[in-house]
């Protein structure tokens, strides 16, 4: 079995659209019309400060990934899709559960709401500690404010999200307890934490009028690692995901249990492939393009 995975925010870089044929150019032209600015120019020429802004990064990454997906599927027919955070929306677009036009506007609204309602708070990646150690740090740091494990990325990489004081305390504790590195993420809020609940509620209102189809290819849920196979699951998944952890370790293990033996990361960079190397030894891992 073959799985395709799509990256989330953080994968962006200037030039990430790559070389474009006419078919792929049409995705950017359509998205630019919908968004009211030249998305291709932003992806190819920057500036990186704007491209990395949550409001712009999310539609930019989604459209870049879908343009690459269109090229991949001329030769490959995957059995299951998955994505990390924003990448799950991309997977649902690729699966046909969300139309491309709706997907562009949903990505833009998602980015806007996560930017606006991020408020006080931040995220930090802890590298080199196992889950037990990280959970103990989170419990201790919670005396300084709200803090959770927001991304379960690999057995030795976990991302924390919460209020500034709580995350700062956790960063100190992690280094004291032997973390190889603690990396402050350049994002506009504590994504995938309870502090994003208001953004999730506003997002639910926005999605109310959008009709979702049954995916033509099943998509693995970030929230519970089950399969999304029906249109009526899509809205709940997109809403819940904003304030819930991304369980990437469980996602990869779920794909492995399904019989996936080849995982292709589609889009800019190879972050997901590098994470998967630390989770599974039984899959061929490939980046496209």
C-alpha positions as CSV (number, residue, x, y, z in Angstrom):
1,X,0.0,0.0,0.0
2,X,1.1,3.6,-0.7
3,X,0.3,6.6,1.5
4,X,0.8,10.3,0.7
5,X,1.5,12.8,3.4
6,X,1.3,16.6,3.2
7,X,3.2,19.0,5.5
8,X,1.9,21.8,7.7
9,X,3.0,25.4,8.5
10,X,6.7,25.7,8.8
11,X,7.4,24.0,5.5
12,X,7.3,27.2,3.5
13,X,10.3,28.7,1.8
14,X,10.8,31.2,-1.0
15,X,10.8,29.3,-4.3
16,X,8.7,26.4,-2.9
17,X,6.4,26.2,-5.9
18,X,9.2,24.8,-8.0
19,X,9.1,24.4,-11.7
20,X,5.5,24.7,-12.9
21,X,3.9,23.4,-16.1
22,X,0.6,24.9,-17.3
23,X,-1.6,22.6,-15.3
24,X,0.1,23.6,-12.0
25,X,0.2,27.2,-12.9
26,X,-3.6,27.1,-13.2
27,X,-3.9,26.2,-9.5
28,X,-2.0,29.3,-8.5
29,X,-3.9,31.5,-10.9
30,X,-7.2,30.3,-9.5
31,X,-6.1,30.7,-5.9
32,X,-4.8,34.2,-6.6
33,X,-8.2,35.2,-8.0
34,X,-9.9,33.8,-4.9
35,X,-7.4,35.4,-2.4
36,X,-7.0,38.8,-4.1
37,X,-3.2,38.7,-4.3
38,X,-0.6,37.0,-6.4
39,X,0.1,33.8,-4.5
40,X,2.6,32.5,-7.0
41,X,4.8,35.6,-6.8
42,X,4.6,35.3,-3.0
43,X,5.7,31.7,-3.1
44,X,8.5,32.2,-5.6
45,X,9.8,35.6,-4.6
46,X,8.7,36.3,-1.0
47,X,9.4,38.2,1.1
48,X,9.9,35.3,3.5
49,X,8.5,37.4,6.3
50,X,5.1,37.6,4.6
51,X,5.3,34.0,3.3
52,X,5.9,32.9,6.9
53,X,2.9,34.9,8.3
54,X,0.2,32.4,9.3
55,X,-2.4,34.2,7.2
56,X,-0.3,33.7,4.0
57,X,1.6,30.6,4.8
58,X,-1.4,28.3,5.1
59,X,-3.0,29.0,1.7
60,X,0.4,29.1,0.1
61,X,1.5,25.7,1.4
62,X,-1.8,24.1,0.6
63,X,-1.8,25.3,-3.0
64,X,1.8,24.4,-3.5
65,X,1.1,20.9,-2.2
66,X,-2.0,20.4,-4.4
67,X,-0.1,21.5,-7.5
68,X,2.6,18.9,-6.7
69,X,-0.1,16.3,-5.9
70,X,-1.6,16.9,-9.4
71,X,1.7,16.0,-10.9
72,X,2.3,13.0,-8.7
73,X,-1.1,11.4,-9.4
74,X,-0.3,11.2,-13.1
75,X,1.8,8.2,-12.2
76,X,0.9,7.2,-8.6
77,X,-2.4,6.1,-7.1
78,X,-2.2,6.2,-3.3
79,X,-4.3,4.1,-1.0
80,X,-4.5,6.5,2.0
81,X,-3.7,10.1,2.7
82,X,-2.6,12.0,5.8
83,X,-1.2,15.4,6.7
84,X,0.3,17.3,9.6
85,X,-2.0,20.0,10.9
86,X,-2.7,22.2,7.9
87,X,-1.6,19.2,5.9
88,X,-4.7,17.4,6.9
89,X,-6.8,20.0,5.1
90,X,-4.6,19.5,2.1
91,X,-5.2,15.8,2.3
92,X,-8.9,16.3,2.4
93,X,-8.7,18.5,-0.7
94,X,-6.6,15.9,-2.5
95,X,-9.1,13.3,-1.5
96,X,-12.0,15.3,-3.1
97,X,-13.8,15.8,0.3
98,X,-13.1,19.6,0.0
99,X,-13.3,21.3,-3.4
100,X,-10.2,23.2,-4.4
101,X,-11.8,26.7,-4.3
102,X,-13.3,25.9,-0.9
103,X,-9.9,24.6,0.3
104,X,-8.1,27.8,-0.7
105,X,-10.6,29.9,1.2
106,X,-10.7,27.5,4.2
107,X,-6.9,27.6,4.4
108,X,-7.0,31.4,4.3
109,X,-9.7,31.6,7.0
110,X,-8.0,29.0,9.2
111,X,-4.7,31.0,9.0
112,X,-6.5,34.3,9.7
113,X,-8.4,32.9,12.8
114,X,-5.3,31.2,14.2
115,X,-3.4,34.5,13.8
116,X,-6.2,36.6,15.4
117,X,-7.0,34.3,18.3
118,X,-3.5,33.1,19.0
119,X,-3.2,35.8,21.6
120,X,-0.9,35.3,24.5
121,X,1.1,32.2,24.1
122,X,3.8,30.3,22.1
123,X,5.1,27.0,21.0
124,X,8.5,25.3,21.5
125,X,9.9,22.0,20.2
126,X,11.7,19.7,22.7
127,X,14.3,17.4,21.1
128,X,16.0,14.5,22.7
129,X,13.6,13.6,25.5
130,X,11.1,10.8,25.6
131,X,7.3,11.2,26.2
132,X,7.4,10.3,29.9
133,X,10.0,13.0,30.5
134,X,8.1,15.6,28.4
135,X,4.8,14.9,30.2
136,X,6.5,15.3,33.6
137,X,7.9,18.6,32.5
138,X,4.4,19.7,31.2
139,X,2.8,18.7,34.5
140,X,5.4,20.7,36.5
141,X,5.2,23.8,34.2
142,X,1.4,23.8,34.4
143,X,1.7,25.6,37.7
144,X,2.8,28.6,35.7
145,X,-0.2,28.6,33.2
146,X,-1.8,26.5,30.5
147,X,0.5,24.1,28.7
148,X,0.1,20.9,26.7
149,X,1.9,18.6,24.3
150,X,0.6,20.0,21.0
151,X,2.5,17.8,18.5
152,X,3.6,14.3,19.0
153,X,6.0,14.4,16.2
154,X,8.4,11.5,16.9
155,X,9.5,9.5,19.9
156,X,12.2,12.1,20.6
157,X,10.5,15.3,19.3
158,X,7.5,16.9,21.0
159,X,6.1,20.4,20.6
160,X,4.7,22.2,23.6
161,X,2.0,25.0,23.4
162,X,0.7,27.2,26.1
163,X,0.9,30.6,27.8
164,X,4.3,32.4,27.6
165,X,5.2,31.8,31.2
166,X,4.4,28.1,31.2
167,X,6.2,27.4,28.0
168,X,9.2,29.4,29.2
169,X,9.3,27.3,32.4
170,X,9.0,24.1,30.4
171,X,11.9,25.2,28.1
172,X,14.2,25.6,31.2
173,X,13.1,22.3,32.7
174,X,13.7,20.5,29.4
175,X,17.3,21.7,29.1
176,X,18.0,20.9,32.8
177,X,16.7,17.4,32.2
178,X,18.9,16.7,29.2
179,X,17.1,17.8,26.1
180,X,19.4,18.1,23.2
181,X,17.7,21.2,22.0
182,X,14.7,23.4,22.7
183,X,13.5,25.4,19.7
184,X,11.1,28.3,19.9
185,X,8.8,28.1,17.0
186,X,8.1,31.2,15.0
187,X,4.3,31.0,15.0
188,X,1.6,33.5,16.0
189,X,0.1,31.5,18.8
190,X,-0.2,28.3,20.9
191,X,-1.7,26.2,18.1
192,X,-3.3,22.8,18.9
193,X,-3.9,23.7,22.5
194,X,-7.0,24.6,24.5
195,X,-6.1,28.3,24.1
196,X,-7.2,28.0,20.5
197,X,-10.8,27.0,21.4
198,X,-12.2,30.4,20.4
199,X,-10.6,30.1,17.0
200,X,-12.1,26.6,16.6
201,X,-15.5,28.0,17.4
202,X,-15.3,30.8,14.9
203,X,-14.0,28.3,12.4
204,X,-17.0,26.1,12.9
205,X,-19.3,29.0,12.2
206,X,-17.3,29.7,8.9
207,X,-17.6,26.1,7.8
208,X,-21.3,25.8,8.5
209,X,-22.4,26.6,5.0
210,X,-19.8,24.5,3.2
211,X,-20.8,21.1,1.8
212,X,-18.2,18.3,2.2
213,X,-18.1,15.2,0.0
214,X,-17.1,11.7,1.0
215,X,-13.3,11.3,0.4
216,X,-12.4,9.3,-2.6
217,X,-9.3,8.2,-0.7
218,X,-9.5,7.7,3.1
219,X,-7.7,10.2,5.2
220,X,-6.1,9.5,8.6
221,X,-7.3,11.8,11.4
222,X,-4.8,13.9,13.2
223,X,-7.0,13.9,16.2
224,X,-7.7,10.1,16.8
225,X,-5.8,8.3,13.9
226,X,-9.0,6.8,12.7
227,X,-10.0,6.9,9.0
228,X,-12.1,9.8,7.6
229,X,-14.3,8.1,5.0
230,X,-17.5,10.2,5.1
231,X,-18.2,13.8,4.3
232,X,-20.1,14.3,7.6
233,X,-16.8,13.6,9.4
234,X,-14.9,16.4,7.7
235,X,-16.2,19.5,9.4
236,X,-15.9,18.0,12.9
237,X,-12.3,17.0,12.1
238,X,-11.2,20.4,10.8
239,X,-12.8,22.1,13.8
240,X,-11.5,19.8,16.5
241,X,-8.0,19.7,15.1
242,X,-7.3,23.4,15.8
243,X,-7.4,23.0,19.5
244,X,-6.4,19.3,19.7
245,X,-2.9,17.8,19.6
246,X,-1.5,16.5,16.3
247,X,-0.7,12.8,17.0
248,X,1.7,12.2,14.2
249,X,3.4,9.2,15.8
250,X,0.0,7.5,16.0
251,X,-0.8,8.6,12.5
252,X,2.3,6.8,11.1
253,X,1.7,3.7,13.2
254,X,-1.9,3.6,12.0
255,X,-0.7,3.7,8.4
256,X,1.7,1.0,9.2
257,X,-1.0,-1.2,10.6
258,X,-3.1,-0.7,7.5
259,X,-0.2,-2.2,5.5
260,X,1.4,0.9,4.1
261,X,4.9,0.1,2.9
262,X,5.6,3.3,0.9
263,X,5.1,6.8,2.3
264,X,5.5,9.8,-0.1
265,X,5.7,13.3,1.3
266,X,4.2,15.7,-1.3
267,X,5.1,19.4,-1.0
268,X,7.9,21.7,0.1
269,X,10.7,20.1,2.2
270,X,11.0,16.7,3.8
271,X,10.1,17.3,7.4
272,X,7.5,14.5,7.6
273,X,9.8,12.0,6.0
274,X,12.5,12.9,8.6
275,X,10.0,12.4,11.4
276,X,8.7,9.1,10.0
277,X,12.3,7.8,10.0
278,X,12.2,7.9,13.8
279,X,8.8,6.2,14.0
280,X,8.9,3.3,11.5
281,X,11.5,1.0,10.0
282,X,9.1,-0.8,7.7
283,X,8.3,1.9,5.1
284,X,10.1,3.2,2.1
285,X,10.1,7.0,2.6
286,X,10.1,9.3,-0.4
287,X,9.9,13.0,-1.0
288,X,8.1,14.5,-4.0
289,X,9.0,16.5,-5.9
